[in-house]
Amino acid sequence: MSTESKRLAVTAELPRLRRYAIALMRDRVEADDLVHDVVVRALDKLHLWREGTNMRTWLFTIMHNLHANEMRRRSRALDSVPLDAAPPRTEPAGQEAAVEWSELSNAMTGLSVLHRQVLLLVGLEGMTYAEAAGVLEVPVGTVMSRLSRAREELRHRIDEGAQGSTIRRIK
């Protein structure tokens, strides 16, 4: 495979990379920065990609590693940021679908990073368990276990939210 065809393969994955990054980072600017970093790293290390392997999995692995490094860096800097410095991330919804999306988004936020990653890779990106395992560099059984626990936790969080927002009618 020529270098140009490898570059085209990287370019073809940009929409998927961006979609996953937005869901993972929950901020479009940060997501675009992450995708940019992935593409720069991939193009710089294109000679390391092995022909016959899945380009998508390779790119998502790069993204996973960059994201993990960034989260570690942020956790070290956490002590220097005041709790009230971050603006609230919620916006009032104007319609029912927006409310449901907001509830799902809030429930996803409460999941651990490990659970959110596997849920997004399999649920949003449509990766197989084996592909997700390759991206996360864990066994397939671990992906299946994390996915099961993530789905259960997500159901629990959504059910809790639905119970808290029940409207009572008075006749």
C-alpha positions in Angstrom: 0.0 0.0 0.0 1.5 3.3 -1.0 1.9 6.2 1.4 -0.7 8.2 -0.4 -3.3 5.4 -0.1 -2.5 5.2 3.6 -3.1 8.9 4.0 -6.4 8.5 2.2 -7.3 5.7 4.6 -6.6 8.0 7.5 -8.7 10.8 6.0 -11.6 8.4 5.4 -11.8 7.7 9.2 -12.0 11.4 10.2 -15.8 11.5 10.6 -15.7 8.5 12.9 -12.7 9.8 14.9 -14.5 13.1 15.4 -17.8 11.6 16.4 -16.1 9.4 19.0 -13.9 12.3 20.2 -16.9 14.6 20.7 -18.8 11.9 22.7 -15.7 11.2 24.7 -14.6 14.7 25.5 -18.0 16.3 25.6 -16.6 19.5 24.1 -16.3 20.1 20.4 -13.2 22.3 20.6 -11.3 19.7 22.8 -12.6 16.9 20.5 -11.2 18.7 17.4 -7.9 19.2 19.2 -7.8 15.5 20.1 -8.6 14.4 16.5 -5.9 16.8 15.2 -3.4 15.3 17.6 -4.4 11.8 16.4 -4.0 12.7 12.7 -0.6 14.4 13.3 0.6 11.3 15.3 -0.8 8.9 12.7 0.8 10.7 9.7 4.0 11.0 11.6 4.0 7.2 12.4 2.4 6.0 9.2 5.4 3.8 8.5 4.6 1.8 11.7 1.1 0.8 10.5 1.2 -2.8 9.4 -0.5 -3.6 6.1 -3.3 -6.1 6.6 -4.3 -4.6 10.0 -7.4 -2.5 10.6 -6.6 1.2 10.0 -9.6 2.3 12.0 -8.5 0.2 15.1 -5.0 1.6 14.8 -6.3 5.2 14.8 -8.7 4.6 17.6 -5.9 3.1 19.6 -3.8 6.2 19.1 -6.8 8.3 20.2 -7.3 6.2 23.3 -3.7 6.5 24.3 -3.6 10.3 23.7 -6.9 10.7 25.7 -5.5 8.6 28.6 -2.3 10.7 28.6 -4.4 13.9 28.7 -6.6 12.7 31.5 -3.5 11.7 33.6 -2.1 15.2 32.9 -5.3 16.9 33.9 -5.7 14.8 37.1 -2.3 16.0 38.2 -3.3 19.6 37.7 -6.7 19.2 39.4 -5.5 20.6 42.7 -4.7 24.0 41.1 -8.2 24.6 39.7 -10.9 26.0 42.0 -14.2 24.0 42.0 -16.3 27.0 40.9 -14.0 27.8 38.0 -15.8 25.6 35.5 -19.0 26.9 33.9 -22.1 24.6 34.2 -22.4 22.2 31.3 -26.2 22.0 31.2 -28.5 23.9 28.9 -32.3 24.0 29.1 -33.9 21.8 26.4 -36.7 23.1 24.2 -38.3 19.8 23.2 -38.7 16.3 24.5 -35.9 14.7 22.4 -33.5 17.3 23.7 -34.5 16.4 27.2 -34.0 12.7 26.6 -30.6 13.4 25.0 -29.7 15.6 28.0 -30.7 12.8 30.4 -28.6 10.3 28.4 -25.7 12.7 28.2 -25.8 13.4 32.0 -26.1 9.6 32.7 -23.1 9.0 30.5 -21.1 11.7 32.3 -21.5 9.8 35.5 -20.0 6.7 34.1 -16.3 5.9 34.7 -14.0 6.7 31.8 -13.4 3.0 31.3 -17.1 2.2 31.0 -17.8 5.3 28.9 -15.0 4.4 26.4 -16.2 0.8 25.8 -19.9 2.0 25.6 -19.0 4.6 23.0 -16.7 2.3 20.9 -19.3 -0.5 20.7 -22.5 1.4 20.9 -21.8 4.6 19.0 -18.9 3.6 16.7 -20.3 0.1 16.1 -17.0 -1.7 16.7 -17.0 -5.4 17.4 -15.8 -6.5 20.8 -12.5 -7.6 19.3 -12.0 -4.2 17.6 -12.8 -2.4 20.9 -10.5 -4.8 22.7 -7.7 -3.9 20.3 -8.3 -0.2 20.7 -8.3 -0.4 24.5 -5.6 -3.0 24.6 -7.5 -5.3 26.9 -8.9 -8.9 26.4 -12.3 -9.3 24.7 -13.8 -10.7 27.9 -12.9 -7.4 29.7 -14.7 -5.5 27.0 -17.7 -7.7 27.3 -17.7 -7.3 31.1 -17.1 -3.5 31.1 -19.9 -3.1 28.5 -22.3 -5.1 30.5 -21.6 -3.1 33.7 -21.7 0.1 31.7 -25.1 -0.7 30.2 -26.4 -1.7 33.6 -25.1 1.5 35.3 -26.5 3.6 32.5 -29.9 2.0 32.9 -29.8 2.6 36.6 -28.8 6.2 36.2 -31.5 6.9 33.6 -34.2 5.2 35.7 -33.1 7.2 38.7 -33.4 10.4 36.7 -36.8 9.4 35.4 -38.1 8.8 38.9 -36.8 12.1 40.1 -38.6 14.1 37.3 -42.0 12.4 37.5 -44.8 15.0 37.3 -47.8 14.4 39.4 -51.2 15.4 38.2 -53.8 16.7 40.6 -57.4 16.5 39.7 
